[in-house]
């Protein structure tokens, strides 16, 4: 995964490593920016790992109960994943705006 910032439309694009470095909003060239994953990403991954361990290791015979555990874990992990992408986007946009305002003052 790579994160691109477009100087023209001031937007963030999240793409796979093999995709071109163009903005998904306006189609112009965008530059790659460094990023760190927020805690929500790791929380969502941890929830999926714990649910998988429970489903594999726990002697739960009822299929419906297993499906409920899986469904709840998946839903919570998706919420955390969406939250982490939102947080990462806002953090990068804030950092880029601060950098541009510092450049404007110089």
C-alpha positions as CSV (number, residue, x, y, z in Angstrom):
1,X,0.0,0.0,0.0
2,X,1.2,3.5,-0.7
3,X,-0.3,6.9,0.1
4,X,-0.1,9.7,-2.5
5,X,-0.7,13.4,-2.0
6,X,-1.9,15.6,-4.9
7,X,-0.6,19.1,-4.7
8,X,-3.2,20.3,-7.3
9,X,-6.5,19.1,-5.6
10,X,-5.0,18.7,-2.1
11,X,-6.4,15.1,-1.8
12,X,-5.0,11.8,-0.6
13,X,-5.1,8.6,-2.7
14,X,-4.5,5.2,-1.2
15,X,-3.2,2.7,-3.8
16,X,-1.4,-0.6,-4.2
17,X,2.3,-0.5,-4.7
18,X,2.0,-1.5,-8.4
19,X,-0.4,1.3,-9.4
20,X,0.8,4.5,-11.0
21,X,1.4,7.6,-9.0
22,X,-1.6,9.6,-10.1
23,X,-4.4,11.2,-8.1
24,X,-7.6,9.3,-8.1
25,X,-9.6,12.5,-7.9
26,X,-8.1,14.6,-10.7
27,X,-5.8,12.2,-12.5
28,X,-2.7,14.4,-12.2
29,X,0.7,13.3,-10.9
30,X,0.8,12.8,-7.2
31,X,3.7,12.3,-4.8
32,X,4.2,9.5,-2.4
33,X,4.2,10.5,1.3
34,X,5.4,8.5,4.3
35,X,2.7,7.3,6.7
36,X,2.3,5.2,9.9
37,X,-0.5,3.0,10.7
38,X,-2.8,4.2,13.5
39,X,-3.7,2.1,16.5
40,X,-7.1,1.3,15.0
41,X,-5.4,-0.8,12.3
42,X,-3.7,-3.0,14.8
43,X,-6.8,-3.3,17.0
44,X,-8.8,-4.5,14.0
45,X,-6.1,-7.0,13.1
46,X,-5.9,-8.2,16.7
47,X,-9.7,-8.7,16.8
48,X,-9.6,-10.9,13.8
49,X,-6.7,-12.9,15.1
50,X,-8.3,-13.5,18.5
51,X,-11.6,-14.5,16.9
52,X,-9.8,-16.9,14.6
53,X,-8.0,-18.4,17.6
54,X,-11.3,-18.8,19.5
55,X,-13.0,-20.4,16.6
56,X,-10.1,-22.9,16.0
57,X,-9.2,-23.7,19.6
58,X,-12.5,-23.4,21.5
59,X,-14.8,-26.5,21.6
60,X,-17.9,-24.8,20.2
61,X,-20.1,-27.3,18.6
62,X,-22.9,-25.0,17.5
63,X,-22.4,-23.8,14.0
64,X,-24.7,-20.8,14.4
65,X,-22.8,-19.6,17.5
66,X,-19.5,-19.9,15.5
67,X,-21.0,-17.9,12.7
68,X,-22.2,-15.2,15.1
69,X,-18.7,-15.0,16.6
70,X,-17.2,-14.7,13.2
71,X,-19.8,-12.1,12.0
72,X,-19.4,-9.9,15.1
73,X,-15.6,-10.0,14.9
74,X,-15.7,-9.2,11.2
75,X,-18.0,-6.3,11.7
76,X,-16.0,-4.8,14.5
77,X,-12.7,-5.3,12.6
78,X,-14.3,-3.5,9.5
79,X,-15.3,-0.6,11.8
80,X,-11.7,-0.3,13.1
81,X,-10.3,-0.6,9.6
82,X,-12.5,2.2,8.3
83,X,-11.7,4.3,11.3
84,X,-7.9,3.7,10.8
85,X,-8.1,4.8,7.1
86,X,-10.0,7.9,8.1
87,X,-7.5,8.7,10.8
88,X,-4.6,8.1,8.5
89,X,-6.1,10.4,5.8
90,X,-6.8,13.2,8.3
91,X,-3.3,12.9,9.9
92,X,-1.6,13.1,6.5
93,X,-3.7,16.0,5.3
94,X,-3.0,17.9,8.5
95,X,0.8,17.2,8.1
96,X,0.8,18.3,4.5
97,X,-1.1,21.5,5.2
98,X,1.3,22.4,8.1
99,X,4.3,21.8,5.8
100,X,2.8,24.0,3.1
101,X,2.0,26.8,5.6
102,X,5.6,26.6,6.8
103,X,6.9,26.8,3.3
104,X,4.7,29.8,2.6
105,X,6.0,31.7,5.6
106,X,9.6,31.0,4.6
